[in-house]
Structures are given as C-alpha cells and as structure tokens.
C-alpha cells in the first residue's frame, strides 16, 4: 500500500513539474499542488489520540491562498484522505480556528505572517505546508515551492515535524530534499 501511495506521489510530482514547464496557469498549479498535498497527507502519521475517531474528518486549514483553498475544496468534494477519512477545508483568517486543523497550508511568502502562523501551531501536532522558498527556514515542515526551473520540489524539515510529534513516511523522504529549518 505504501509503495502504491509513494508511486502516486511521484506521478503527481512529475505531472506538476510538467504542467509548470508547459506554462500552466495559477489555477492549474494549485490543482496539482493540492493533489500532491492530499497524497502527502496519506504518508504522515499523527500522534495517538489526535485523529482517534475514524469518523472525524481530516481538517486542512488554508491561510493566505484562496487558490489553494478552492483546489482543496474540489478534491474534498470528490474523495477522502487516508484510511477513508473525509477531508474538510477550513479557511483561516487571523488565528481563529487554527487549533482545529490537522494540517495547515500557509500560502504566499510574507515572512511575518508565516512566522506568526507557525508560532500559533508550534505546540500542536499540525502538519504545516507552504510554498515560499523561505518556508522551511522559518520553521515550516513541508514546502511545495515552484523552483526557478519551473518544477515543484518537496522540501522537508524533519526537526519541525518531529517537534510536532509527526512522522513523515520514508516514502516521502526518498523523493524530498531534507533541509534544516527554524523548527522549535
């Protein structure tokens, strides 16, 4: 099962890179990033008790990117995440409701907003995902930034993930660049 998921992740990564090379517009970029994100969620293990009720949804918060929120909404409407769990997308404005999230996408590159949002979830097992080339250095866990050569590279800050008591599968780590960051 894990091999099949890892293969899916690699295929989505390749498709995302090809779409970027073909000049895909922002909506296409976020549809592909959202698919990659949902596949990544399948390969993360939360601490016991965090997702104890199998009927409870996997809550993905989105701060600072309406494009990503729309793309995730479309996926949530037609499929579920790992182990058959429903996906709920929650738009985050400020910090209200952030504690309900199992994962949080922080869009854009505004340093102060990224730092403040990461600080707000730093003591909780919340997988943080971003798209800024400085997201990892600011303490984020997974970066899906579009690089200069028009491809999406998965970067992982294992220290930040471990500090949040999250385990990222070795299947992700095989295709990711492992970076040190500002994880607290």
N, C-alpha and C positions, 0 to 999 in steps of 0.2 A: 504494500500500500504506500509506504513512504517513498519507494523508488518511483512509483507512478506519479505521486504528487511532485516529487523533485523534477521529474521529466516534464510535467506540465508547467512548472515554474520556469524551467529553461526555455521551453517553447514560447511561453508568454514573454519572457525577456527578449528572445530573439525577434519575436513579432514586434515588440515595442521598438526595438532598435531599428528594424527595417522600416517601420512606419515613420519614424523620425527621419531616416535617410530619404524617404520618399516625400518629405515635406508635409507631413500630416499636420492638420491644424490643431489648435489647443484642445478642442473637444475630443478629437481622436486620441491625442496624447493622454488626456485624463481617463478616457475609457480604458486604454491599455494599462495605464498606471494603476487604475482601480482593480482591474483583473489581476494584475501582479500582486497587489496589496492583499486581496482576498485569498489568493493562493499562499502567500506568505503566512497569513493567519493560521492556516492549517498546519503549519510547521513550527508553531510556538506552543509551549506548554506553560500554563499559568499555575501558580501555587494552589495546593489543595484548598478547597473552600471558595476560591474566587469565582469559579464557574460550576459550583456544586450541583445546582439544579439543572438537569439536562433540558428542561423545558424553557429555561430562561434564554433570552436572545444574547448574541454576542453584540455588544454595543460599541459602535465605531463613532467616535466624536470627530468632527471636522471643524477646524478653526482656520479661518483665513483663506478658504478656497471653495467658492461656490461651484466651480467647475468639477472639483473632486467630489463634492457632496452630491451633485447631480449624477455623476458617473457611478458612484457607490449606490445611490438610490435605485438606479436601473438594475444593478446586479442584485441588490437585496429584493427587488420585486420578483425576480425570476429564479433565485437559488438561495441555498443556505450555505453556511460556512462548514467547518469541520464537524464531524460527527452529527450531521443533520441539524445543527443549531441554526435558528433564524438569525438574520443579520438585521440590526436596527441602526439606522444612521441618524445621528444627533448633531445638529448644527450648534457650534459653541461660539457664543459671543461673550467676551469677557471670560469669567471663570465659572459662571453659574452652570451647574450640572456636570462639571468636568469629572467629579468623583464617581459618577455612574458609568463612565466609559471603561471598557476593557482594552481598547486601543484608541489612539488619538493621532489623527493626521494634522500636522501643522503646516499650512501652506505658506508660500512666499519666503522672503529672506530677511524680513525685519528682525534684526538682532534682539532688540528689547522685547518684542512680542514673543519671539521664540524662547528667550531666557525666562520670561515671566510665566509662560505656559508650562515649560518644562519644570520650573520650580514648583508650580501648583500641583503637579502629579508625582513629584520626586519620591514621596514616601509611600506610593501606592504601586501595585503590580499592574501598571498601564503601559502597554507597548506603544512607544512613540515612534512615529514615522514622519519624515519630512521630505522636502525637495530642494533644499538650499545646499549649496556646496559647503556651507559652514555649519550645517545642522549637527553633524557628528561632533565637531569640535566644541559645540555649545552644550553637549550632553545628550543629544538625541540618540536613539537606538538604531534605527534603520533609515537610510537615506536612499531615495529613488530619484536622485537629481539627473537631469539631462546634461550630459557632458559636452565638451567642445566638439567632439567628433560625432555629435548627433546620436548618441546611444544612451540608454539608461543603464547605469551601473548600480548594483546593490552594494551599499556600504553598511557595515555592521559595527556597532560599538558594543562589544561583549561586556565590558565593565558596567556600562549603564544598564544593560539587560539583567546581568547578574545581581546588581544592586537593587533592582526592582523585583527580584526573585522570579525572573522569567528565564526559560530555557529555549534557546533557538536551536532547531534541529541542525545536525551536521550536514544534512542535505542542502540547507540554505548556505551554510558556511563554505561548502565546496564551490559555490558559484559567486560568492560575495568577496569583497575586499574587506578585510578586518582592519579597523582603524581604532586608534586610541582617541578618546574624547574627554569631554569635561564631565562625565558621569559622576554623580556624587554618591 
